[in-house]
Every structure is written in structure tokens, then in C-alpha cells.
Amino acid sequence: MLYFDHNASGPLSTAARLAWLEAQERFPANPSSLHRAGQRAEAALDAARGSLAAQLGCNEASLVWTSGATEAASAVFGHLAEQAQPGAEVWLSAVEHPCVLESAERAFAGRVRRLPVCGAGVLHPEALDVALAGGRPAAVAVMAASNETGVLQPWEAVQAWCRAAGVPFVCDATQWIGRLPAGGLGGCDFLFGSGHKCGGPVGTGFLSVGVRPFRLRPLLCGGPQEEGRRAGTQNVAGAAAFAAAVADCADRFAGIPERLEWRGRFEEVVSRALPGTRVLGAGAERLWNTVAFLPPGLADCRQRWVVRLDAAGVAASSGSACASGREQPSHVLEAMGVARAAADRVLRLSAGWETGWTEWEEVARRLGEIYARLGGREPEKQA
């Protein structure tokens, strides 16, 4: 099986696996315990915190270990809603991940404004100035990179706008971390991510609460772990493995230009093999590992591309794994102007650091075979 669904979840990297096993063996105690074994576990947890903070460029005291981005998003918007002025809105880009959209809707019921994006899926900072005519928001949330298309958002410009306006900035960096240098992201007021997207373990994530850390309204109640910002016994092995995975990815960043070339070559090959294919986000800056495209329709409309590709031995996605079971089309595709009738044809391929050009080339070959075997036709005009 050729695995091209790393944006949903990736395999545990060798570095993360070794770090996890070592931590499980050497630091089995509760890091909140006062005995020596507990203190050694706490030291290991803090070492992982320091390693991740160095990659993000933030104060290690600002990092809170979580179970992942979903928990972090829920904590952030719950905290912001408690601090917000009555009636204040929260602004989100129209292409945010469901964990951000749903958390914001729950905490700010009826007070969520979605900022429009262009056809490539990019938010233009000017949209913030336009929205400001309706009043100052309680916060602005814009992701660093799209999980569905790989499109990079102008988070630095949005961060600067928020700082000048005195508005908290929330950034979901889940897809960015481990794929691009993350040093500047540590300056965000709220930043979060998940380990399993970049070679770390499932069930481990982080939340950064700014360069100057402050108290956070805890989502989980119980003991005073994480400086009272998140209750529950910390996952020492998970934190160590996550930090090791991020550091391992950073050692591979020199290979990004070559992988961008592979992505471009793949798109050229597929566009020739599948006439009428539309690459989503084309022309915008995108992650090197992600290609989301709208292939032509098949003569047999009952055949779905993602199912046929799976039968051909390629694990791909039709969009966000967290929302792919829903009947309604992706809100990201709708925001980008993809017609509903065409949305279920979209394919997303997302590679990992171990994926080579031969794997990309083989996927392109299998796509061409499927198209030829099942009988292609031109895509609908509204696509």
C-alpha cells in the first residue's frame, strides 16, 4: 500500500519511537510525585518542553501539553469566551479545521464571523480591515497551513494586524509543524498542534499561550498540573516522542526544495494523464507534501476516485479526515468556489518525509490506469 494520507495521520517516526520507548522504560513515575522517580519524570517532561519550545521560538513556560489540537482549540475558545466583552465576535478564516470551527461555535454561539478567502483558498489580510467596520473582535483565528489543500495562510501578516489592533491571535499550526521551519510561530498569542501529523504519537499535542505566558482557564478540571492550566497526569513518553519527532523533522528541512520539485512534477504528469484536472490552490504557496486536485469525472458516476484509488493500493483522502464521513461537502471547498456536484471527486495526497519520487510517480501511473480503465469524461462546467 502506498500511503499518501499523512495530513490525516502519519506513522510513528524512528526517532519518536526510540524516545517513547526510552521514556517508558526510564520514567514510569507520575511527574507530579515528590519522590526521586517522580522528579526524574518531571525533568524528562521539562526537557521535552524545552526542546519543542526551541523549535517554536517560544518561552518553554508557555507550553501546555494536551491530547492534541482538538483539545487545545476547545480550551482556547472556552478561555476567550470567558474573557470576551458581552456580544463580542470571534473571527475565523472560512477554511479553518473543524476543531477550530466547532470549538468557536460552541464557545461563541451565534457570534462567529467567517472571513472569506480567494479562489486559491488564501485569506487576504485586507478582509480584517473590512470586517473591523462591524466592531473589534474578541480574537482572530487563522491557520498556518490548510489540512485539505496545503495552502499556506499569511499568518505573519495576520499576527502583525492583531498585535497592532490589540486583538488575540489564534493559530492552528498542526499541518505546518514538522514540515516547515516553525520559529516565528512561537510569537502567536495562542498556538497549537498535534504530534501524529509529523511522526509523533497519537494522543499528544501542545498549546502555547504566548511569549509572555499567562494563566489559562483550564478545559479539564482536577489537579493543578501544567501550572494549573490543564489537569491530568502528564504523558511523559508522549511528550518526549513528540519533541523528538519535531526535532527529527527539522533536520530534514534542507530537502524541501527537492520535494517541492517532486510535487510540481507530479501535478504535471497527472494533468497530462487526466485531462481537465484542476489543482486546488495552484498559484498559492503550499506545503511541499500536499496535492489536492479535482480530477475529471468518470463515465460511471457510481465510481468514486478515492475508492478506486484505494482498490489500486493507494491510501489517499477526499479531504479532511475529521469531516469526510459527513454528507455535506467540505466547507473548505465551498469557500474556494468548488461546486457541490464536483466536490466528491476531490482527491488529497499528502506525503511524509520518507516518501520518495518513485512513490509519487507510481501514484500518477495508477491514476492514469484507473482513468483509462473506467472511461473518463470531461468535468462538469460548474467545477
C-alpha positions in Angstrom: 0.0 0.0 0.0 1.3 3.4 -1.0 0.5 5.7 2.0 -0.4 9.3 1.0 -2.6 10.4 3.9 0.0 11.9 6.3 -2.2 15.1 6.8 -4.7 12.8 8.5 -2.1 10.8 10.5 1.4 9.6 9.9 3.4 6.6 11.1 5.5 7.0 14.2 9.0 8.0 13.2 12.0 6.1 14.3 13.2 9.0 16.4 9.8 9.3 18.1 9.6 5.5 18.7 13.0 5.4 20.3 12.2 8.4 22.5 8.9 6.9 23.6 10.4 3.5 24.5 13.2 5.1 26.4 10.9 7.4 28.4 8.5 4.5 29.1 11.4 2.5 30.5 13.3 5.2 32.4 10.5 7.5 33.6 7.4 5.4 34.6 6.5 7.6 37.6 3.9 10.4 37.8 5.8 13.6 37.2 3.8 15.3 40.0 5.1 12.9 42.6 7.7 14.2 45.1 9.9 11.1 45.2 13.0 10.9 43.1 11.4 8.8 40.4 8.7 11.4 40.0 11.2 14.2 39.9 13.1 12.4 37.1 9.9 12.0 35.2 9.2 15.8 35.6 12.8 16.6 34.4 12.2 14.5 31.3 8.9 16.2 30.7 10.5 19.6 31.0 13.3 18.6 28.7 10.8 17.7 26.0 9.0 21.0 26.7 12.3 22.9 26.2 13.1 21.0 23.0 9.7 21.8 21.5 9.8 25.4 22.7 13.2 25.9 20.9 11.7 24.7 17.6 8.7 27.0 18.0 10.7 30.0 19.3 8.6 30.5 22.4 9.1 30.5 26.1 9.0 27.0 27.4 6.9 28.1 30.3 4.1 29.0 27.8 3.8 25.4 26.6 0.9 23.2 27.9 0.9 19.5 27.0 -2.5 18.4 25.6 -4.0 15.3 24.0 -4.0 17.1 20.6 -5.2 20.1 18.6 -8.9 19.4 19.2 -8.5 19.7 23.0 -6.3 22.8 22.6 -8.8 24.5 20.4 -11.6 23.8 22.8 -9.5 25.2 25.7 -8.6 28.3 23.8 -12.1 29.3 22.7 -13.5 28.5 26.1 -11.0 30.8 27.7 -11.5 33.5 25.1 -15.3 33.4 25.6 -14.9 33.8 29.3 -12.6 36.8 28.8 -14.6 38.5 26.0 -16.8 41.5 26.3 -20.6 40.8 26.0 -21.6 40.3 22.4 -18.1 40.3 21.0 -17.5 38.2 17.9 -14.6 35.8 17.1 -13.3 35.9 13.5 -12.1 32.8 11.7 -10.9 32.2 8.2 -13.5 30.3 6.2 -11.1 27.4 5.7 -10.3 26.5 9.3 -10.2 22.9 10.5 -13.4 21.6 12.1 -11.8 21.5 15.6 -11.5 25.3 15.3 -14.9 25.9 13.8 -16.8 23.7 16.2 -14.9 25.0 19.3 -15.6 28.6 18.3 -19.2 27.9 17.5 -19.7 26.3 20.9 -18.0 29.0 22.9 -19.3 32.0 20.8 -22.7 30.7 19.8 -24.1 33.0 17.1 -21.0 35.3 17.3 -18.6 33.6 14.8 -17.7 35.5 11.7 -16.1 33.6 8.8 -13.6 35.7 6.8 -13.7 35.0 3.0 -10.8 33.5 1.1 -9.9 33.8 -2.6 -10.3 31.0 -5.1 -6.9 29.6 -4.2 -8.1 29.4 -0.6 -6.0 32.2 0.8 -7.2 34.8 3.3 -6.2 38.3 2.3 -5.4 40.5 5.4 -7.5 43.3 3.9 -10.5 41.2 4.9 -9.7 42.0 8.5 -9.9 45.8 7.8 -13.2 45.3 6.1 -14.6 43.3 9.0 -13.4 45.8 11.5 -16.1 48.2 10.4 -18.5 46.0 12.4 -16.6 46.2 15.6 -13.4 44.9 17.2 -13.4 41.1 17.7 -12.6 39.1 20.8 -10.0 37.2 18.8 -8.9 36.2 15.3 -8.1 32.6 14.3 -6.2 31.8 11.1 -4.4 28.5 10.5 -0.8 28.3 9.3 -1.4 25.7 6.6 -4.5 24.0 5.3 -5.0 20.4 6.1 -7.1 19.9 2.9 -5.1 21.8 0.3 -1.8 22.5 1.9 -2.2 26.2 1.1 -0.2 28.5 3.4 -2.0 31.3 5.1 -0.4 34.8 5.7 -0.3 34.1 9.5 2.6 36.5 10.0 0.6 39.4 8.5 -2.5 38.5 10.5 -0.3 38.2 13.6 1.0 41.7 13.0 -2.5 43.1 12.3 -3.8 41.6 15.6 -0.8 42.9 17.6 -1.4 46.4 16.2 -5.2 46.2 16.9 -4.7 44.7 20.4 -6.6 41.5 19.5 -5.6 38.0 20.5 -4.3 35.9 17.6 -5.1 32.1 17.5 -3.1 29.9 15.1 -3.7 26.2 14.3 -0.2 25.1 13.2 -1.0 21.4 13.1 0.0 20.9 9.5 2.9 23.4 9.5 4.9 21.9 12.3 7.3 19.3 11.2 7.0 20.3 7.6 8.3 23.9 7.6 10.5 25.9 10.0 8.3 27.0 12.9 10.5 29.6 14.7 8.2 32.6 14.2 5.1 30.8 15.2 6.0 30.9 18.9 5.1 34.6 18.9 1.4 33.8 18.5 -0.9 34.5 21.4 -2.4 31.0 21.1 -0.7 28.3 19.1 -1.4 24.6 19.0 -0.6 21.3 17.1 -0.8 17.5 17.2 2.1 15.0 17.3 0.6 12.4 15.0 0.8 14.6 11.9 4.6 14.8 11.9 5.8 11.4 13.1 4.8 11.8 16.8 2.3 9.7 18.7 -1.5 9.9 18.5 -3.0 11.5 21.6 -0.2 14.0 22.3 -0.3 17.7 21.4 0.5 21.1 22.8 -0.9 24.6 23.3 1.3 27.7 23.6 -0.2 30.6 25.5 2.1 33.3 24.2 5.6 34.7 24.5 4.7 36.0 28.0 2.8 33.1 29.5 -0.3 33.7 31.4 -2.9 31.7 33.2 -5.4 29.8 31.1 -8.9 28.9 32.0 -8.5 25.1 32.2 -10.7 23.0 30.0 -10.1 19.9 32.1 -10.6 20.2 35.9 -8.8 18.3 38.6 -5.2 18.5 39.8 -3.0 21.6 39.3 -0.8 20.1 36.6 0.7 22.3 33.9 0.8 25.3 36.2 -3.0 24.9 36.7 -3.7 25.3 33.0 -4.5 21.6 32.3 -5.5 18.9 34.7 -4.5 15.2 34.4 -1.4 13.2 34.7 1.1 14.2 32.0 2.1 11.8 29.3 5.9 11.9 29.7 6.6 9.3 27.0 4.2 11.0 24.5 5.8 14.4 25.1 9.3 13.0 24.7 8.3 11.3 21.5 6.5 14.4 20.1 9.5 16.6 20.8 11.9 14.0 19.2 9.7 13.8 16.1 9.7 17.6 15.6 13.4 17.8 16.1 13.9 14.9 13.6 11.7 16.7 11.0 13.7 19.9 11.4 16.9 18.0 10.5 15.2 17.3 7.1 14.2 20.8 6.1 17.2 21.0 3.7 15.3 18.6 1.5 12.2 20.8 1.0 13.3 22.3 -2.4 13.7 18.8 -3.9 10.3 17.8 -2.6 8.6 20.9 -4.0 10.1 19.9 -7.3 8.5 16.4 -7.0 5.2 17.9 -6.2 5.3 20.0 -9.3 6.4 17.1 -11.5 3.5 15.0 -10.1 1.0 17.7 -10.9 2.3 18.0 -14.4 2.2 14.2 -15.0 -1.3 13.9 -13.6 -2.6 16.9 -15.6 -1.4 15.2 -18.8 -2.8 11.8 -17.8 -6.1 13.1 -16.6 -7.2 15.9 -19.0 -9.1 18.7 -17.3 -7.6 18.1 -13.8 -7.7 21.2 -11.6 -5.1 21.5 -8.8 -6.6 23.3 -5.9 -4.6 26.2 -4.5 -2.5 26.3 -7.7 -0.6 29.6 -7.7 -0.6 29.9 -3.9 2.3 28.9 -1.6 1.6 25.4 -0.5 3.1 22.7 1.7 5.6 20.5 -0.2 3.9 17.3 0.8 0.3 18.1 -0.2 -1.6 18.0 -3.5 -5.3 18.4 -3.6 -6.9 18.2 -7.0 -10.2 17.8 -8.8 -9.8 15.0 -11.4 -12.3 14.6 -14.3 -15.4 12.7 -13.8 -15.7 9.0 -14.6 -18.1 7.6 -17.1 -19.7 5.5 -14.3 -20.8 8.2 -11.8 -21.2 5.5 -9.2 -17.4 5.1 -9.1 -15.6 7.4 -6.6 -12.0 8.3 -7.2 -10.9 7.8 -3.6 -12.5 4.3 -3.6 -10.9 3.3 -6.9 -7.5 4.6 -5.8 -7.8 2.6 -2.6 -8.6 -0.5 -4.6 -5.4 0.2 -6.6 -3.3 0.2 -3.5 -3.1 3.9 -2.7 -4.3 5.3 0.6 -5.4 8.9 -0.1 -8.2 11.2 1.1 -11.2 13.0 -0.2 -10.5 15.9 2.1 -10.3 16.4 5.9 -10.4 13.0 7.6 -12.2 14.6 10.6 -15.1 15.6 8.4 -15.0 13.1 5.5 -17.8 11.0 6.9 -20.3 13.8 6.7 -22.9 14.0 3.9 -22.4 17.8 3.2 -19.4 18.9 1.1 -16.3 20.3 2.7 -16.7 23.9 3.9 -13.1 24.5 2.6 -14.0 23.5 -0.9 -17.2 25.6 -0.8 -15.2 28.6 0.4 -12.9 28.1 -2.6 -15.8 28.0 -5.0 -15.7 24.3 -5.8 -19.2 23.3 -7.0 -21.1 20.8 -4.8 -21.6 18.5 -7.7 -17.8 18.3 -8.1 -16.7 18.2 -4.5 -16.9 14.5 -4.0 -14.3 14.0 -6.8 -11.6 15.9 -5.0 -8.5 13.8 -4.0 -5.9 14.8 -1.5 -2.5 13.2 -1.5 -0.2 14.0 1.5 3.3 12.6 1.7 5.8 12.1 4.5 9.5 12.7 4.8 10.1 9.1 3.8 8.1 9.4 0.6 10.2 9.5 -2.5 9.7 10.5 -6.1 9.2 6.9 -7.2 6.1 6.7 -4.9 4.7 9.9 -6.4 5.4 8.6 -9.9 3.7 5.3 -9.2 0.5 7.0 -7.9 0.4 9.1 -11.1 0.7 5.9 -13.1 -2.1 4.2 -11.2 -4.4 7.2 -11.5 -3.9 7.1 -15.3 -4.7 3.4 -15.4 -8.0 4.0 -13.4 -9.0 6.8 -15.8 -8.3 4.7 -18.9 -10.0 1.6 -17.5 -13.2 3.2 -16.2 -13.6 5.6 -19.0 -13.1 9.3 -18.4 -15.2 12.2 -19.4 -14.8 15.9 -19.3 -15.6 17.6 -15.9 -18.8 19.5 -15.4 -18.6 23.1 -16.4 -19.5 24.4 -12.9 -16.5 22.6 -11.4 
